[in-house]
Amino acid sequence: MIASLIARVARGKHGAQDLSLDEARTVWRSLLADDADPMQLGAFLIAERMKGETAEELAGFVLAAQDYVSGYHQQSQRNGWVDLPCYAGKRRAVPAHLLAAVQLARQGVPMVVHGVEHIAERSSAWQCLQAVGVQRAYSVAEAAEVVESQRIVYCDLADLCPPMMYIYGLRQRLGVRTFANSVARLLNPLHCAGQLNGVFHTPYVERMVTANQHLGQARSMVFMGAEGEPELYADRQKRLLLQQSDDVSASSLADLGCAPYAKDAMTADVIQAQFIALHNGDGSSDERARITRSMQALRWAAVGGEWE
């Protein structure tokens, strides 16, 4: 059965067929298993890359991956909690969204940050958060306990879902992007009712929102993020959608008058040093404005309602 599903996806430019949500869940659950055929896995990843994954397929892939998150199905929806997937990293500016999450956590808003520990030539969320004392949890149960006591936690994909981390790491070997990054962003390991999700490419805004609807996500804000992270631009903002259950609406944001993000890359060490300085109260007016904008978005993700 798996081979026949792969064959449908891999029929080429004019013959490839999309899978239903259930079919996508079936094939991906099989390919995440320890005994999966590596040739089938590689063929499927490349075929999906050539065809392009649909929202229904993404939702099916996420459901399959959630089956591999230990303890996931023992969790229930957590109202008021915010899921903050950070899989892109930063290299041109301090991650304002992470500083906003830390500040809101201090105000009592529960934050669940997840990502990968190391990102080539970028500063990862964990590298910044650990520098300001955020605790890392190694399971969903431990993460829930940390959030209850500290209001913010970091979880790594390698700990949450090892099979997905393996797929994530195949990008260099395959030579092309796979859908692993998108699936990880939608994983929502602690069933947070609210989610803030930034993407690199415009078509993924609608795709991720529709996938969230299929997944029963209560509320999400999905947008073109700064460097692909869940950070709203303060000088401009491309596509932004608000999803509350089945209701989806587009929104725009006023330009806060900030300077555009720098084009020159910084090292991870420099970004982390600036992150600590800004956390301690230093920083420019532009940086503070970016933090304020991210705090507004995170508050919306926590409670929903009208967006300014």
Secondary structure, 3 states (H helix, E strand, C coil): CHHHHHHHHCCCCCCCCCCCHHHHHHHHHHHCCCCCCHHHHHHHHHHHHHHCCCHHHHHHHHHHHHCCCCCHHHCCCEEEEEEEEECCCECCCCCHHHHHHHHHHHCCCCEEEEECCCECCEECHHHHHHHHCCCEECCHHHHHHHHHHHCEEEEEHHHHCHHHHHHHCCHHHHCCCCCHHHHHHCCCCCCEEEEEEEECCCHHHHHHHHHHHHCCCCEEEEEECHHHCCCCCCCCCCCEEEEECCEEEECCCCCCCCCCCCCCCCCHHHHHHHHHHHHCCCCCHHHHHHHHHHHHHHHHHHHCCCCC
